[in-house]
Amino acid sequence: PDDVAHVTVEIVDANGVVVPTAGNLAHFSVVGGAEIIGVENCCPYDLMNCKLKERKAFNGLCLAIVQATESGKIVVKTESEGLQSSEISIQAE
């Protein structure tokens, strides 16, 4: 499989509104036949390695780029200290 997914993380308040000042460090993990091939936050002065499994949010947002290595269900999980963890399921063809 060559499937690639861009998984966006939004840090939101109790009302579900993105917090534009949030810079939390998000940790990404994958369960299933896939790997994280990059992370990004679009901050022009953030020099963190984009091949790590973590990224600080910029303006409340960050992104994981996930590539399937086999067909089937993929679960992408995100955790950040002090915030509720989150996950999304993706089906690779």
C-alpha positions as semicolon CSV with decimal commas, in nm:
position;residue;x (nm);y (nm);z (nm)
1;P;0,000;0,000;0,000
2;D;0,105;0,353;-0,076
3;D;-0,172;0,521;0,125
4;V;-0,068;0,835;0,314
5;A;-0,286;1,023;0,564
6;H;-0,236;1,367;0,715
7;V;-0,372;1,357;1,070
8;T;-0,433;1,704;1,213
9;V;-0,437;1,763;1,588
10;E;-0,633;2,057;1,724
11;I;-0,590;2,167;2,083
12;V;-0,934;2,291;2,186
13;D;-1,098;2,443;2,491
14;A;-1,406;2,307;2,673
15;N;-1,628;2,452;2,398
16;G;-1,436;2,281;2,117
17;V;-1,269;2,603;1,998
18;V;-0,903;2,584;1,891
19;V;-0,675;2,759;2,143
20;P;-0,450;2,979;1,926
21;T;-0,190;3,021;2,202
22;A;-0,152;2,647;2,269
23;G;0,198;2,510;2,219
24;N;0,160;2,170;2,387
25;L;0,394;1,887;2,293
26;A;0,191;1,614;2,117
27;H;0,321;1,255;2,115
28;F;0,204;1,036;1,826
29;S;0,183;0,657;1,804
30;V;0,041;0,409;1,553
31;V;-0,120;0,069;1,598
32;G;-0,150;-0,145;1,286
33;G;0,033;-0,162;0,956
34;A;0,161;0,194;0,928
35;E;0,437;0,426;1,037
36;I;0,470;0,794;1,111
37;I;0,688;0,938;0,836
38;G;0,678;1,300;0,950
39;V;0,536;1,560;1,185
40;E;0,481;1,930;1,129
41;N;0,332;2,242;1,283
42;C;0,400;2,512;1,018
43;C;0,600;2,723;1,262
44;P;0,873;2,890;1,054
45;Y;1,122;2,903;1,344
46;D;1,064;2,553;1,489
47;L;1,378;2,353;1,415
48;M;1,265;2,022;1,572
49;N;1,343;1,714;1,365
50;C;1,036;1,639;1,150
51;K;1,106;1,263;1,168
52;L;1,037;1,237;1,542
53;K;0,713;1,099;1,685
54;E;0,633;1,426;1,863
55;R;0,577;1,791;1,778
56;K;0,484;2,107;1,964
57;A;0,161;2,264;1,850
58;F;0,178;2,604;1,683
59;N;-0,132;2,822;1,711
60;G;-0,305;2,519;1,862
61;L;-0,233;2,287;1,566
62;C;0,010;2,017;1,459
63;L;0,015;1,733;1,208
64;A;0,132;1,374;1,177
65;I;0,192;1,219;0,834
66;V;0,116;0,847;0,841
67;Q;0,201;0,597;0,566
68;A;0,043;0,252;0,542
69;T;0,279;-0,044;0,523
70;E;-0,002;-0,298;0,476
71;S;-0,377;-0,307;0,420
72;G;-0,611;-0,298;0,717
73;K;-0,713;-0,088;1,012
74;I;-0,469;0,173;1,142
75;V;-0,515;0,361;1,469
76;V;-0,329;0,688;1,520
77;K;-0,308;0,801;1,883
78;T;-0,208;1,139;2,024
79;E;-0,117;1,219;2,385
80;S;-0,012;1,541;2,552
81;E;0,053;1,607;2,919
82;G;-0,247;1,768;3,086
83;L;-0,479;1,705;2,790
84;Q;-0,723;1,429;2,701
85;S;-0,569;1,173;2,464
86;S;-0,723;1,119;2,124
87;E;-0,724;0,857;1,851
88;I;-0,855;0,806;1,501
89;S;-0,904;0,490;1,295
90;I;-0,809;0,477;0,927
91;Q;-0,868;0,194;0,680
92;A;-0,579;0,132;0,440
93;E;-0,668;-0,036;0,112
